[in-house]
Amino acid sequence: MNDKNKNIIIIRFISIIIMFIYALFLFIDISSQYTTNSYSIYLKFSSIILCFIISLFIGPLGYTPKDVLKLKLARFFTLVADYFLLISNNHILGVLLFCVVQLIYIERHSLMEKHVTIKKLNPFIFLPSFTLFLIFTPLILYLTNYLVLLAISSFVYALLLTFSVYCSIRTLKYSSYTKKSSLFISCGMVLFLLCDINVALYQLISMDLIPSIWENFQFIIGLLIWIFYLPSQLLLTLSGIKSDS
């Protein structure tokens, strides 16, 4: 058995474990009415760790060394961001790190377009520099109100996420990825967007910033976050595997 076959078996095995964990923490969340549950939190975080581990085995199965590296970096920063959001409850650092994640995905998905010329690449050369400036601007304002800082960081992230979804959808028509990988990328990013829409709604309800009627839906919104999120992360991870179709 060669390395590729071994890696495929390992990736499939880990993917099955992730799906089992997915069902388990959703069951816990439903049973506990989505109240804070340490078992559920650590199960969720362990699933993100496993997605990162999958990326480490993609190597010979991937498209190019650069594409595999970008995927590993995206998985690593996602892991760290989720640590701050899930474990340490540092929302600002979590959001800023997810900005980095979206930057990596934007570059990964846009630079795999067919017949990319220097002229077409210009927006992607300047975008990272401009966005990094926007990302670190909130750090300069660190001494300001927490909510202001979180709002600025979230706004920057929303812009990046929107553009990242756009780049992912373009892969369906313009990229050098296979149809399967392009579908995984576009579906993964759309699910990512749906997850974050629900995250925003959940936080707005928690801070009493939207009409109280939404409180009746907070439990469902909380469930939808991870119903969308983990599949998105698994799809984006598996998109790095070059298939024949």
Stockholm file with secondary structure:
# STOCKHOLM 1.0

chainA/1-245         MNDKNKNIIIIRFISIIIMFIYALFLFIDISSQYTTNSYSIYLKFSSIILCFIISLFIGPLGYTPKDVLKLKLARFFTLVADYFLLISNNHILGVLLFCVVQLIYIERHSLMEKHVTIKKLNPFIFLPSFTLFLIFTPLILYLTNYLVLLAISSFVYALLLTFSVYCSIRTLKYSSYTKKSSLFISCGMVLFLLCDINVALYQLISMDLIPSIWENFQFIIGLLIWIFYLPSQLLLTLSGIKSDS
#=GR chainA/1-245 SS CCHHHHHHHHHHHHHHHHHHHHHHHHHHHHHTTTCCCHHHHHHHHHHHHHHHHHHHTTGGGSSCHHHHHHHHHHHHHHHHHHIIIIISCCHHHHHHHHHHHHHHHHHHHHTTBTTCCHHHHHHHHHHHHHHHHHHHHHHHTTTSCHHHHHHHHHHHHHHHHHHHHHHHHHHHHHBSSCHHHHHHHHHHHHHHHHHHHHHHHHHHHHTTCSCGGGGGGHHHHHHHHHHHHHHHHHHHHHTTSCCCC
#=GC SS_cons         CCHHHHHHHHHHHHHHHHHHHHHHHHHHHHHTTTCCCHHHHHHHHHHHHHHHHHHHTTGGGSSCHHHHHHHHHHHHHHHHHHIIIIISCCHHHHHHHHHHHHHHHHHHHHTTBTTCCHHHHHHHHHHHHHHHHHHHHHHHTTTSCHHHHHHHHHHHHHHHHHHHHHHHHHHHHHBSSCHHHHHHHHHHHHHHHHHHHHHHHHHHHHTTCSCGGGGGGHHHHHHHHHHHHHHHHHHHHHTTSCCCC
//
